[in-house]
Every structure is written in C-alpha cells, then in structure tokens.
C-alpha cells in the first residue's frame, strides 16, 4: 500500500513540475519579448490580423507560414500592450512543438503548413494595439534561433 501511495505522489509531482516549468518558460518569454529588439531578417512569413468578433470582442490572429528554411521544434508566443485577463496565445510551450519545413507537410511527425495563434480582446471603438511575437526554433544544424517581430494595428 505504501508503495502505491509513493508511486502516485511521485507521478503527481512529476506532472506538476512539467506544468510549472512550462509556466516558468512562458513567463520568461513574456519578459524577453518586453525587452528584446526586433529581428532584422525573418525566414518565414508573418500575418497579423485583427477583426471584430462580436459586439464585445475583437479576435486577433497570427499566421506563421511559408518558411524559407527548416524550422524545427517551434515555440511561439504573441503578446500585446492591452490589458487582458486571458493568457497570451502560444504554441510549443504548453503543447506539442511543430516543424515548418519547406515542401514537407506530414502531420504524423508534426510537420505542418503553418502555425496560427488566436486571441481575443475587449471591443473598443478605436483600437490601437502593438503586438510582439517571439519565435524560437532549431535550424538544420540544431542551432537555437530566436526571432522577435512587432507590428502596430
């Protein structure tokens, strides 16, 4: 009986540590975005779109696709300068990491055509918002790269 309780306790602690490390990484990336300079060269396309979703909300969407080189184990996070109670949209931090590889789409091994991050904001008559996007990925040489992108809408 003691062994079963010990095993359950260990499993719970391991599960909590994984979530806790992802949350630490998420918060670290937010801080990194706030102080980082914008990247000059971006090896993929980025589209940021904002539209009225309901009478009370805007929906913003970030599309990352058309890679010019191999991007593996992608982590992405978009933040903005408006107050929100919600978390910022991310990919590869709390969930599976995806790959963007030119002309190679295979969902079974997480090679996707593009990555979409979607978030919501309270509706305002005149919206003026700045978005900052962080993308971390490994290239062909397994080198970790960081891209910072910013746009104003």
Buried (B, 14 or more C-beta within 10 A) or exposed (E): EEEEEEEEEEEEEEEEEEEEEBEEBBEEBBEBBEEBEEBEEBBBEBEBEBEEBEEEEBBBBBBBBBBEEBBBBBBBBBBBEBEEEEEBBBBBBBEEBBBBBEEEEEEEEBBBEBBBBEBBBEEEEEBEBEBBBBBBBBEEEEEEEEBBBBBEE
